[in-house]
Amino acid sequence: MSSVKMRVGTLVAAVLTTVLLAGCGSSEGDETARSETFTAAAMGTERNFAVLGGSTVTNTGSSVITGDLGLHPGTAITGFAPLGPGLVTGETHATDAVALQAQTDTTATYIELAGEACDTTISADLGGTTLTPGVYCSASSIGLTGALTLDAGGNPNAVWVFQMGSTLTTASNSSVVLANGADACNVFRQVGSSATLGTTTSFVGNIFALPSLTLNNG
């Protein structure tokens, strides 16, 4: 799995399950490292992508995707080299068998994340809070203004799953901070509606969103 680095510009991936994934290596996961909750090792071929969209992926500005870009069943990928300012360092799979399989696996992952048993109900804004590993759920929207710290307590296999029935929105200059051995590979957000990251947000982990994901400047 790869990472996405947005230097400037805006990227929008829309419709079906849209995925933004952290950098976690190949799909040959170590199943022995799994905890009681879903982990990166349990994902399918979607983990090989940095961004995977359903109908369109649109970029403005000199964005950089470090890893693979995929789209299925749509065909519209715009704003990337050679016709646009954006750069994809890996491969681009548009409406091919690889992207189809990744979308199939993404749907399975989304359903599994949504089915994780909730440990703690959360609401409103998570800025200024510190969360230990677990499954956190909200029937509505979740926001982030400021910093959210994820504290693994020294456990490198610690897992966070965030389930939200509606939107995920971060304010400008917000951040997610990993502490005490926390691994971005094992941070998951299952978003029932759109996810939007504000300008200059520093975000880590994986986002599975319906129906769209927007990364703003920086």
ChimeraX attribute file (.defattr): number of C-alpha atoms within 10 A of each C-alpha:
attribute: neighborCount
match mode: 1-to-1
recipient: residues
	/A:1	22
	/A:2	21
	/A:3	23
	/A:4	23
	/A:5	14
	/A:6	24
	/A:7	16
	/A:8	18
	/A:9	19
	/A:10	21
	/A:11	24
	/A:12	20
	/A:13	27
	/A:14	24
	/A:15	19
	/A:16	22
	/A:17	28
	/A:18	33
	/A:19	29
	/A:20	26
	/A:21	28
	/A:22	28
	/A:23	20
	/A:24	19
	/A:25	14
	/A:26	13
	/A:27	16
	/A:28	12
	/A:29	16
	/A:30	11
	/A:31	11
	/A:32	7
	/A:33	12
	/A:34	17
	/A:35	11
	/A:36	9
	/A:37	18
	/A:38	20
	/A:39	23
	/A:40	25
	/A:41	19
	/A:42	16
	/A:43	21
	/A:44	20
	/A:45	19
	/A:46	27
	/A:47	30
	/A:48	25
	/A:49	29
	/A:50	25
	/A:51	30
	/A:52	32
	/A:53	32
	/A:54	27
	/A:55	21
	/A:56	24
	/A:57	27
	/A:58	17
	/A:59	24
	/A:60	18
	/A:61	18
	/A:62	19
	/A:63	25
	/A:64	21
	/A:65	23
	/A:66	21
	/A:67	23
	/A:68	22
	/A:69	25
	/A:70	32
	/A:71	28
	/A:72	26
	/A:73	18
	/A:74	17
	/A:75	17
	/A:76	16
	/A:77	20
	/A:78	16
	/A:79	21
	/A:80	20
	/A:81	11
	/A:82	8
	/A:83	8
	/A:84	14
	/A:85	16
	/A:86	25
	/A:87	19
	/A:88	17
	/A:89	13
	/A:90	15
	/A:91	12
	/A:92	19
	/A:93	20
	/A:94	22
	/A:95	17
	/A:96	14
	/A:97	11
	/A:98	16
	/A:99	24
	/A:100	20
	/A:101	15
	/A:102	23
	/A:103	26
	/A:104	15
	/A:105	17
	/A:106	23
	/A:107	18
	/A:108	14
	/A:109	20
	/A:110	23
	/A:111	12
	/A:112	15
	/A:113	22
	/A:114	20
	/A:115	10
	/A:116	18
	/A:117	14
	/A:118	15
	/A:119	12
	/A:120	11
	/A:121	13
	/A:122	17
	/A:123	14
	/A:124	11
	/A:125	17
	/A:126	19
	/A:127	18
	/A:128	12
	/A:129	12
	/A:130	15
	/A:131	13
	/A:132	15
	/A:133	20
	/A:134	19
	/A:135	21
	/A:136	20
	/A:137	23
	/A:138	18
	/A:139	14
	/A:140	17
	/A:141	21
	/A:142	23
	/A:143	19
	/A:144	24
	/A:145	18
	/A:146	18
	/A:147	19
	/A:148	20
	/A:149	18
	/A:150	24
	/A:151	20
	/A:152	20
	/A:153	13
	/A:154	11
	/A:155	13
	/A:156	13
	/A:157	16
	/A:158	26
	/A:159	26
	/A:160	26
	/A:161	25
	/A:162	23
	/A:163	29
	/A:164	24
	/A:165	17
	/A:166	19
	/A:167	22
	/A:168	25
	/A:169	18
	/A:170	25
	/A:171	17
	/A:172	18
	/A:173	17
	/A:174	21
	/A:175	21
	/A:176	20
	/A:177	16
	/A:178	18
	/A:179	15
	/A:180	12
	/A:181	15
	/A:182	24
	/A:183	22
	/A:184	23
	/A:185	23
	/A:186	24
	/A:187	25
	/A:188	25
	/A:189	25
	/A:190	28
	/A:191	30
	/A:192	23
	/A:193	19
	/A:194	20
	/A:195	28
	/A:196	18
	/A:197	24
	/A:198	20
	/A:199	19
	/A:200	19
	/A:201	23
	/A:202	18
	/A:203	17
	/A:204	22
	/A:205	20
	/A:206	23
	/A:207	23
	/A:208	28
	/A:209	29
	/A:210	23
	/A:211	20
	/A:212	26
	/A:213	29
	/A:214	21
	/A:215	25
	/A:216	21
	/A:217	20
	/A:218	18
